[in-house]
Amino acid sequence: MEILRHVVVLVHLVGFALLFGSWAVEAVARRVRFTRLMSWGLLVAGVAGLVLAAPFGTDGPLNYTKLAVKLVVLLVIGALLGIGGARQRRGETLPPVLFWLVGVLALGNAAIAVLW
């Protein structure tokens, strides 16, 4: 059971890497836009995070407050990606604040996981 949990943690990290890495590539290139890879990374990280929140094979109690905060941040990132993606499809420009918020929130969600 422990090996399965480690595999799910790995998948969760890959999802974060897809989201934050693709965001960082766009930021370094000075392109304020959302890519499909960001959405896929969010989906992978979110599904793996929900699986990790299931209380299987844990030695101690889960921190449900931390899990709730991370879920809310995930939903906000998803909303920002959805709003920005819709604007991009309509041919409108993406407001830079939406773009930068996604990066800050993604990094913040990782910081919550590691530091809390």
Secondary structure, 3 states (H helix, E strand, C coil): CHHHHHHHHHHHHHHHHHHHHHHHHHHHCCCCCCCHHHHHHHHHHHHHHHHHCCCCCCCCCCCHHHHHHHHHHHHHHHHHHHHHHHHHHCCCCCCHHHHHHHHHHHHHHHHHHHHC
